[in-house]
Amino acid sequence: MTPVAMPRRGVSQTRTGAMQIGINAMSGFGARIAMMVIGFIVTPIVVNALGLAQFGLVSIVGSIAGYLGLLDFGLGGAFVKFISEHVTRGELHGARQVVTFGVLFYLLFGLVLAAPVYLVAPFLVHLFHMPADQYAAAVRYFRIVYVLVICSMAFSLAGSVVVGMHRMDIASRNNFIGYLVSSGVTIAFLKVGYGVNAMLCGMTAQLVVTATLQYVSARRLLGSLWHDPRTFEWSMLRRLAGFGGWTQANSLLNIFNLDVGRFIAASAINIASLGVYEIGSKISFLTKSLPNYLLDALMPAASAADAAGDGLRLHAIYVRATRYSTGLSLLFAGFIVGAADEIVHVWIGRSLPFVAAILLWLTLGYAVNSTTGVGTTILRAKGLPRFETYYTAVASAVTVIATIVLLPRFGIVGVAAGSACGWFGGSVYFFVVYHRYDRIPWWTSVGFPTVRLFAAAALASAAVWRLVRVPAIAHLFDTRIIGMLALASVGVCYAAAFVALSWLFGAWNEDVPIVIRRLRLAWGLST
């Protein structure tokens, strides 16, 4: 029998209970909200300083470089899972092997691709319609962003340790500080006329600050992060490679689904249309990105439950977390749809054509897709990422077909509608596959609350749409500061209406007795 290494003295013990999952989820969510507020302030400054064309350039070039960073054989999605498994079993040497292998792999990966990336950069940038005077800057920007992407991948292993040891609250704090520094540096260099170079300065500052904080935190939790590469266990590397093959496909397909609209807009229409699409995408993506912090908190907990063979706990996580993730997504989606024009006008300072329609379609697609996030996380934790690959492949195929059909008639709005169709089709396919595999009925497990949550969001969103068009309220959005306050007030009204309606419709029936019992225990009352 292989001896199990117990954590040495001085190494922090992990916390895997429901309370820690909640702390991790709320800390990630809180950090994201704070970063969203900062981004809300910074983005108009960037758009006005760069203009729509250069803003579109920054977006598309960054997306291409991000694609290259995903060609890592899927190992990026495996590190948190394997670190969490090893720590749960007390195999700290195994966790250190994962970290060391990850850093060395990313550095070698970056060096191997460096020459090809340098040579093909002009060709890739030439694919998109942009002014001739910006072509050389775009090529240089692409090459520098690639270097930053590779460095961030190598340094991300320290963050994987923090998350894998169930301390996402610490990881979220570190990420927020890095983002705050990045925003400050970006604005400072924009003010002195650095243009797109200001974006590079901000990304570099974020990389240095975040990596340093995550490394210090990981050292405190795990101790040394290094393992002698000469003593790697090849069985561990084979497991990583087997898992990584499927997650590689998942990552590429997911990023394709997110960015296919950007590429089509830039290549089939023009780079300025991409700026409009990007603004709509940034707002609507909140519907998808914010619930993802709940999923990030679930991955180490689900991996630990799978390592312990606790199938019942995994089922409970799926049912309850799907409800919370969907509710969190709709808490933003309904408000965004109902007040789309007002959000854009207040945020950017002027109305932009087609943005409201783009917001509508992308937000609906992301909201539907949010219902599958918990299921895909659990399948990854169980070492079954292939089901997510099938589902994202279906979504990609539907996206391409729908976009080709809709683009000639509806232009940039057709691109957004095509993306939404892809998320709809992929999500339906996933639920069929997941519930057939797990042999649990969709309706009685997650379908019942999901339908009721969507109904509550639709009614609350319709109320917001009508409210912002009342003449006494509509004029408040003409100025930015008063408009922000008005939006905040309307958002609070929407949230209250959504929670009340979802409660009234019975979406939280199973959780109400649990919440009441925990409150009574916390207040020292008898049950």
C-alpha positions in Angstrom: 0.0 0.0 0.0 1.3 3.4 -0.9 1.8 5.5 2.2 -0.2 8.7 2.5 1.8 11.8 3.4 0.1 13.8 6.0 0.4 17.6 5.9 3.4 18.7 7.8 3.2 21.2 10.6 2.9 24.7 9.3 1.0 23.7 6.2 -2.6 25.2 6.2 -5.4 22.7 6.4 -8.0 23.0 3.6 -11.7 23.6 4.4 -14.2 21.9 2.2 -17.5 22.3 3.9 -20.6 24.1 2.6 -19.7 27.2 4.6 -16.3 27.4 2.9 -17.8 26.9 -0.5 -20.2 29.8 0.3 -17.3 32.0 1.5 -15.3 31.1 -1.7 -18.3 31.8 -4.0 -19.2 35.1 -2.3 -15.6 36.3 -2.2 -15.2 35.6 -5.9 -18.5 37.2 -6.6 -17.7 40.2 -4.5 -14.3 40.7 -6.1 -15.9 40.4 -9.5 -18.5 43.0 -8.6 -15.8 45.3 -7.5 -13.8 44.8 -10.7 -17.0 45.3 -12.7 -17.5 48.7 -11.0 -13.9 49.6 -11.8 -14.4 48.4 -15.4 -17.6 50.4 -15.7 -15.6 53.5 -14.9 -12.5 52.6 -16.9 -14.0 51.4 -20.2 -15.6 54.7 -21.3 -12.2 56.4 -20.6 -10.5 53.8 -22.8 -13.1 54.1 -25.6 -13.0 57.9 -25.6 -9.2 57.9 -25.5 -8.6 55.3 -28.2 -11.7 55.6 -30.3 -13.9 52.8 -31.5 -11.5 51.6 -34.2 -8.5 51.3 -31.8 -10.7 49.9 -29.1 -11.8 47.2 -31.6 -8.2 46.6 -32.5 -7.2 46.0 -28.9 -10.2 43.6 -28.4 -9.6 41.5 -31.5 -5.8 41.3 -31.2 -6.1 40.3 -27.5 -8.6 37.6 -28.4 -6.2 36.1 -31.0 -3.3 36.0 -28.5 -5.7 34.4 -26.0 -6.4 31.7 -28.5 -2.7 30.8 -28.8 -2.5 30.7 -25.0 -5.3 28.0 -25.1 -3.1 25.6 -27.1 -1.7 24.1 -23.9 -3.1 20.6 -24.4 -5.9 21.4 -22.0 -3.6 21.2 -18.9 -4.7 24.6 -17.6 -8.2 23.3 -16.7 -6.7 20.2 -15.0 -4.3 21.8 -12.5 -6.9 22.9 -9.9 -8.6 19.5 -10.0 -5.4 17.5 -9.5 -4.0 19.8 -6.8 -7.2 19.6 -4.9 -7.3 15.8 -5.2 -3.7 15.4 -3.9 -4.2 17.9 -1.0 -7.5 16.1 0.0 -5.5 12.8 0.2 -2.7 14.4 2.1 -0.3 13.9 -0.9 1.4 17.2 -0.7 4.4 15.9 -2.8 1.8 15.2 -5.6 0.5 18.7 -5.4 4.0 20.1 -5.7 4.6 17.8 -8.7 1.6 19.3 -10.5 2.8 22.9 -9.8 6.4 22.3 -10.9 5.3 20.4 -14.0 2.8 23.2 -14.9 5.4 26.0 -14.6 8.0 24.1 -16.7 5.4 23.1 -19.3 4.1 26.7 -19.8 7.6 28.1 -20.1 8.6 25.4 -22.7 5.3 25.9 -24.5 5.9 29.6 -24.8 9.4 29.1 -26.1 8.3 26.6 -28.7 5.6 28.8 -30.1 7.6 32.1 -29.9 9.2 32.0 -33.3 6.0 30.8 -35.2 3.9 33.5 -33.5 6.4 36.2 -34.4 6.4 35.2 -38.0 2.6 34.7 -38.5 1.6 37.8 -36.5 1.4 40.1 -39.7 -0.7 37.5 -41.5 -3.2 37.1 -38.6 -3.6 40.8 -38.2 -4.0 41.3 -42.0 -7.2 39.2 -41.8 -9.1 42.0 -40.2 -10.2 45.2 -41.8 -8.4 48.1 -40.1 -6.8 51.4 -41.2 -3.4 51.0 -42.8 -1.8 53.4 -40.4 -2.7 51.0 -37.5 -1.4 47.8 -39.1 2.2 47.9 -37.7 1.0 48.9 -34.2 -1.5 45.9 -34.3 1.3 43.5 -35.2 3.6 44.7 -32.4 0.7 44.8 -29.9 -0.1 41.1 -30.8 3.5 40.0 -30.2 3.7 41.7 -26.8 0.3 40.4 -25.7 1.5 36.9 -26.5 4.5 37.2 -24.2 2.2 38.5 -21.4 -0.2 35.6 -22.0 2.5 33.0 -21.7 4.0 34.6 -18.5 0.5 34.8 -16.9 0.0 31.1 -17.7 3.2 30.1 -16.0 2.6 32.3 -13.0 -1.0 31.2 -12.7 0.1 27.9 -11.0 0.5 29.7 -7.7 -3.1 30.8 -8.0 -4.2 27.2 -8.8 -2.6 26.2 -5.5 -4.6 28.8 -3.5 -7.9 27.8 -5.2 -7.1 24.1 -5.1 -6.7 24.4 -1.3 -10.2 25.8 -1.1 -9.0 29.4 -0.4 -10.6 31.2 -3.3 -11.3 34.1 -0.9 -7.5 34.8 -0.9 -7.1 34.2 -4.6 -10.0 36.6 -5.3 -8.5 39.3 -3.1 -5.2 39.0 -5.0 -6.9 39.2 -8.4 -8.8 42.3 -7.3 -5.7 44.1 -6.2 -4.0 43.2 -9.5 -6.9 44.5 -11.5 -7.1 47.7 -9.4 -3.4 48.4 -10.1 -3.8 47.6 -13.8 -6.7 50.0 -14.1 -4.8 52.8 -12.4 -1.7 52.3 -14.5 -3.8 52.1 -17.7 -5.6 55.4 -17.0 -2.4 57.1 -16.0 -0.6 56.2 -19.3 -3.7 57.0 -21.3 -3.7 60.5 -19.8 -0.2 61.2 -21.0 -0.9 60.0 -24.5 0.4 56.5 -24.7 -2.6 55.2 -26.6 -2.7 51.4 -27.0 0.6 51.1 -25.2 -1.2 52.2 -22.1 -3.1 48.9 -22.3 0.1 47.0 -22.4 1.5 48.9 -19.4 -1.7 48.1 -17.5 -1.6 44.3 -18.4 2.1 44.2 -17.3 1.4 45.8 -14.0 -1.5 43.4 -13.4 0.7 40.4 -14.2 3.5 41.4 -11.8 1.2 42.4 -8.9 -1.1 39.4 -9.1 1.6 36.8 -9.6 3.6 38.1 -6.6 0.5 38.1 -4.3 -0.5 34.6 -5.4 3.0 33.2 -5.0 3.2 34.5 -1.4 -0.2 33.1 -0.6 0.6 29.7 -2.1 3.8 29.5 -0.1 2.0 30.2 3.1 -0.6 27.5 2.4 1.5 24.7 0.9 5.0 25.6 1.9 7.6 24.9 -0.9 6.0 24.8 -4.4 8.9 23.1 -6.0 9.4 19.4 -6.8 12.6 17.9 -8.3 11.6 17.2 -12.0 13.9 14.2 -12.0 11.6 12.4 -9.6 8.2 13.1 -11.4 5.8 10.2 -11.2 4.9 9.3 -14.8 1.5 7.9 -13.8 0.5 11.4 -12.6 1.7 12.9 -15.9 -0.3 10.4 -17.9 -3.4 11.2 -16.0 -2.8 14.9 -16.6 -2.3 14.3 -20.3 -5.5 12.1 -20.6 -7.6 14.7 -18.8 -6.0 17.5 -20.7 -6.9 16.2 -24.2 -10.6 16.7 -23.6 -10.3 20.0 -21.7 -8.1 21.3 -24.6 -11.1 20.7 -26.9 -13.4 22.3 -24.3 -11.3 25.4 -24.0 -11.0 26.0 -27.7 -14.7 25.4 -28.3 -15.8 27.6 -25.5 -13.5 30.5 -26.5 -14.7 30.0 -30.1 -18.3 30.3 -29.0 -17.5 33.5 -27.1 -15.3 35.1 -29.8 -16.8 33.9 -33.1 -19.0 36.9 -33.2 -16.0 39.2 -32.8 -14.1 37.6 -35.7 -17.1 37.6 -38.0 -17.9 41.2 -37.2 -14.3 42.3 -37.9 -13.8 40.3 -41.1 -17.2 40.4 -42.7 -18.2 44.0 -41.7 -15.5 46.3 -40.4 -13.3 46.9 -37.3 -15.6 49.8 -36.1 -18.6 47.4 -36.0 -16.5 45.2 -33.7 -16.2 48.1 -31.3 -20.0 48.3 -31.1 -20.2 44.5 -30.7 -17.6 44.5 -28.0 -19.4 47.1 -25.9 -22.6 45.0 -26.0 -20.6 41.9 -25.3 -18.8 43.3 -22.3 -22.1 44.2 -20.6 -23.9 41.0 -21.5 -21.0 38.8 -20.5 -21.6 39.7 -16.8 -24.6 37.3 -17.1 -22.1 34.5 -17.7 -18.9 35.6 -15.9 -20.3 36.4 -12.5 -21.9 33.0 -11.9 -18.6 31.4 -12.9 -17.2 32.5 -9.6 -19.6 30.1 -8.0 -18.3 27.4 -10.4 -14.7 28.2 -9.5 -15.5 27.6 -5.8 -17.3 24.4 -6.7 -14.4 22.7 -8.6 -12.1 22.0 -5.6 -15.1 20.9 -3.5 -16.5 18.6 -6.2 -13.0 17.2 -6.8 -12.6 16.5 -3.1 -16.1 14.8 -3.0 -15.2 12.7 -6.0 -11.8 11.7 -4.5 -13.8 10.6 -1.3 -16.3 8.7 -3.4 -19.2 10.8 -2.1 -21.7 10.5 -4.9 -24.7 11.8 -2.8 -22.8 15.0 -2.0 -22.1 15.5 -5.7 -25.8 15.1 -6.5 -26.7 17.6 -3.8 -24.1 20.1 -5.1 -25.5 19.8 -8.6 -29.2 20.4 -7.7 -28.6 23.3 -5.3 -25.7 25.0 -7.0 -27.5 24.9 -10.4 -30.4 26.8 -8.8 -28.1 29.4 -7.3 -26.0 29.8 -10.4 -29.1 30.3 -12.6 -30.6 32.7 -10.1 -27.4 34.7 -9.9 -27.2 34.9 -13.7 -30.8 36.1 -14.1 -30.4 38.6 -11.3 -28.3 40.5 -13.9 -29.7 39.3 -17.1 -33.3 40.6 -16.6 -32.0 44.0 -15.6 -29.6 44.3 -18.5 -32.4 43.3 -21.0 -34.9 45.7 -19.4 -32.6 48.7 -19.3 -30.3 48.0 -22.2 -30.5 51.5 -23.9 -30.2 53.3 -20.6 -27.1 51.3 -19.5 -25.3 52.0 -22.7 -26.2 55.7 -22.8 -25.1 56.2 -19.2 -22.0 54.1 -19.5 -20.5 55.3 -22.7 -22.0 58.8 -22.5 -23.9 58.5 -25.8 -26.3 56.2 -27.6 -24.8 53.7 -30.1 -26.6 51.9 -32.9 -27.6 48.3 -32.5 -26.0 47.9 -29.0 -29.3 47.3 -27.3 -30.3 44.5 -29.7 -26.8 43.0 -29.3 -27.2 43.1 -25.6 -30.6 41.4 -25.7 -29.5 38.4 -27.8 -26.2 37.8 -26.0 -27.7 38.2 -22.6 -30.4 35.7 -23.3 -27.9 33.2 -24.7 -25.6 33.6 -21.7 -28.5 33.2 -19.2 -29.6 30.0 -20.8 -26.0 28.7 -20.9 -25.6 29.5 -17.2 -27.9 26.6 -16.3 -25.3 24.1 -17.5 -22.3 25.4 -15.7 -22.6 23.4 -12.5 -23.1 20.1 -14.4 -20.0 20.7 -16.6 -18.0 21.5 -13.4 -19.1 18.3 -11.8 -18.2 16.2 -14.8 -14.8 17.8 -14.9 -14.3 17.0 -11.2 -15.3 13.4 -11.9 -12.7 13.2 -14.7 -15.4 13.1 -17.5 -14.7 16.3 -19.5 -15.7 14.6 -22.8 -19.4 15.3 -22.2 -18.6 19.0 -22.1 -16.7 18.7 -25.3 -19.7 17.1 -27.1 -22.0 19.9 -25.8 -19.7 22.7 -26.8 -19.2 21.2 -30.2 -22.9 21.2 -30.7 -23.1 24.8 -29.6 -20.3 25.8 -32.0 -21.9 24.1 -34.9 -25.3 25.8 -34.2 -23.6 29.1 -33.8 -21.8 29.0 -37.1 -24.9 27.8 -39.0 -27.2 30.4 -37.4 -24.8 33.2 -37.9 -24.3 32.4 -41.6 -28.1 32.4 -42.0 -28.8 35.6 -40.0 -25.8 37.8 -40.9 -26.9 38.8 -44.4 -30.3 39.9 -43.3 -29.6 41.4 -39.8 -25.9 42.4 -40.0 -24.1 42.8 -36.6 -27.4 42.0 -34.7 -27.6 38.7 -36.6 -24.1 37.8 -35.3 -25.3 38.2 -31.8 -28.5 36.3 -32.5 -26.4 33.5 -34.0 -24.3 33.3 -30.9 -27.5 33.1 -28.7 -28.9 30.3 -30.9 -25.6 28.3 -30.3 -25.9 28.6 -26.6 -29.6 27.6 -26.7 -28.9 24.5 -28.8 -25.8 23.4 -26.8 -27.6 23.8 -23.5 -30.5 21.6 -24.5 -28.2 18.9 -25.8 -26.1 19.0 -22.6 -29.1 18.5 -20.3 -30.3 15.5 -22.4 -26.8 13.9 -22.2 -26.1 14.8 -18.5 -29.4 13.5 -17.1 -29.3 10.4 -19.2 -25.8 9.6 -17.9 -26.6 10.4 -14.2 -30.1 8.8 -14.4 -31.8 11.6 -12.6 -34.9 13.4 -14.0 -34.3 16.9 -15.3 -37.6 18.4 -14.2 -37.7 17.3 -10.6 -34.0 18.0 -10.0 -33.3 21.4 -11.7 -36.0 21.9 -14.3 -38.8 23.0 -11.9 -36.8 25.9 -10.2 -35.1 26.9 -13.5 -38.4 27.5 -15.4 -39.8 29.5 -12.4 -36.6 31.6 -12.1 -36.8 32.5 -15.8 -40.5 33.4 -15.5 -39.7 35.7 -12.5 -36.9 37.3 -14.4 -39.1 37.9 -17.5 -41.8 39.6 -15.5 -39.3 41.7 -13.5 -37.5 42.7 -16.7 -40.7 43.8 -18.4 -41.5 46.0 -15.4 -38.0 47.6 -15.7 -38.5 48.2 -19.4 -41.7 50.0 -18.7 -40.4 51.9 -15.7 -37.4 53.4 -17.5 -39.7 54.8 -20.2 -41.9 56.8 -17.8 -41.2 60.4 -18.8 -40.4 61.5 -15.2 -37.7 58.8 -15.1 -36.4 58.7 -18.7 -34.9 62.2 -18.6 -32.7 61.2 -15.6 -30.5 59.1 -17.9 -29.4 62.2 -20.0 -26.5 62.9 -17.6 -24.0 60.4 -16.4 -23.9 60.9 -12.6 -27.6 61.2 -12.1 -28.1 58.4 -14.7 -25.8 56.1 -12.7 -27.8 56.8 -9.5 -31.1 56.2 -11.4 -29.8 52.9 -12.9 -28.7 51.8 -9.4 -32.1 52.6 -8.0 -33.9 50.8 -10.9 -31.5 47.8 -10.4 -32.4 47.5 -6.7 -36.1 47.6 -7.7 -35.5 44.9 -10.3 -33.6 42.7 -7.8 -36.3 43.1 -5.2 -39.0 42.2 -7.8 -37.0 39.2 -9.1 -36.4 37.8 -5.6 -40.0 38.3 -4.6 -41.5 36.8 -7.8 -39.1 33.8 -7.7 -40.0 33.2 -4.1 -43.7 33.5 -4.9 -43.4 31.1 -7.9 -41.8 28.5 -5.6 -38.3 28.5 -7.1 -36.7 28.3 -3.6 -39.2 26.0 -1.8 -36.6 23.4 -0.9 -34.1 25.9 0.5 -36.5 28.0 2.6 -36.7 25.6 5.5 -32.9 25.1 5.5 -32.3 28.9 5.6 -34.8 29.4 8.4 -33.2 26.5 10.4 -29.7 27.9 10.0 -30.8 31.4 11.0 -32.4 30.0 14.1 -29.3 28.1 15.0 -27.1 31.1 14.4 -29.4 33.3 16.6 -29.4 30.6 19.4 -33.1 29.8 19.0 -34.5 26.3 19.4 -35.4 24.4 16.3 
